[in-house]
Amino acid sequence: ADSGLRSRLDKALQAGLMVIACHSSLRARQRLSRVEMRALIGQLLQCGHSGHCPHGRPTWVEMETKELERRFGRIV
């Protein structure tokens, strides 16, 4: 404990778990059925820190309907 070995081991374990979580996650353009989408959202909502991944990237963004319409050229 005096050498900080426990602390380094804990940090290494956390880093390894973050890598495993990211590498087993969904990738861009990966197709999901509606059932899979609903299950995924349900699991996400049960997480304690569901607003971001272990690296701090957002898992979702909230957007007003007007902003969404503007981005798709529906309104100016």
C-alpha positions as CSV (number, residue, x, y, z in Angstrom):
1,A,0.0,0.0,0.0
2,D,2.9,2.4,0.7
3,S,4.3,2.0,-2.8
4,G,0.9,2.9,-4.4
5,L,0.6,-0.5,-6.0
6,R,-3.0,-0.8,-5.1
7,S,-3.8,2.6,-6.6
8,R,-2.0,1.7,-9.8
9,L,-3.8,-1.6,-10.0
10,D,-7.2,0.0,-9.5
11,K,-6.4,2.6,-12.3
12,A,-5.3,-0.2,-14.7
13,L,-8.4,-2.2,-13.9
14,Q,-10.6,0.8,-14.6
15,A,-8.8,1.5,-17.8
16,G,-9.2,-2.1,-19.0
17,L,-12.9,-2.1,-18.1
18,M,-13.4,1.1,-20.1
19,V,-11.7,-0.4,-23.2
20,I,-13.9,-3.6,-22.9
21,A,-17.0,-1.4,-22.6
22,C,-16.1,0.7,-25.6
23,H,-15.0,-2.2,-27.9
24,S,-18.2,-4.2,-27.2
25,S,-20.5,-1.2,-27.8
26,L,-22.5,-0.4,-30.9
27,R,-20.8,1.2,-33.8
28,A,-21.9,3.9,-36.2
29,R,-24.2,2.7,-39.0
30,Q,-24.9,-0.6,-37.1
31,R,-28.4,-1.6,-37.9
32,L,-30.8,-2.5,-35.1
33,S,-34.4,-3.7,-35.1
34,R,-37.0,-1.6,-33.2
35,V,-37.0,-4.3,-30.4
36,E,-33.2,-4.0,-30.1
37,M,-33.5,-0.2,-30.0
38,R,-36.1,-0.2,-27.3
39,A,-34.1,-2.7,-25.2
40,L,-31.0,-0.6,-25.6
41,I,-32.7,2.6,-24.5
42,G,-34.2,0.7,-21.5
43,Q,-30.8,-0.5,-20.5
44,L,-29.3,2.9,-20.9
45,L,-31.9,4.5,-18.7
46,Q,-31.1,2.1,-15.9
47,C,-27.4,3.1,-15.9
48,G,-26.3,5.5,-13.1
49,H,-24.3,7.7,-15.5
50,S,-26.2,7.2,-18.7
51,G,-25.6,10.6,-20.2
52,H,-22.0,9.9,-21.2
53,C,-19.7,7.0,-22.0
54,P,-16.7,6.1,-19.8
55,H,-14.5,8.5,-21.9
56,G,-16.9,11.4,-21.3
57,R,-18.6,11.4,-24.8
58,P,-22.3,12.1,-24.8
59,T,-24.6,9.1,-25.3
60,W,-27.5,11.3,-26.5
61,V,-28.3,14.9,-27.2
62,E,-31.6,16.7,-26.8
63,M,-32.9,18.9,-29.6
64,E,-35.9,21.0,-30.1
65,T,-38.2,20.1,-33.0
66,K,-37.5,23.5,-34.6
67,E,-33.8,22.9,-34.5
68,L,-34.2,19.4,-36.1
69,E,-36.4,20.9,-38.8
70,R,-33.8,23.6,-39.4
71,R,-31.0,21.2,-39.8
72,F,-33.0,19.2,-42.3
73,G,-33.9,22.3,-44.3
74,R,-37.6,22.3,-43.4
75,I,-37.4,25.8,-42.0
76,V,-35.0,28.6,-42.3
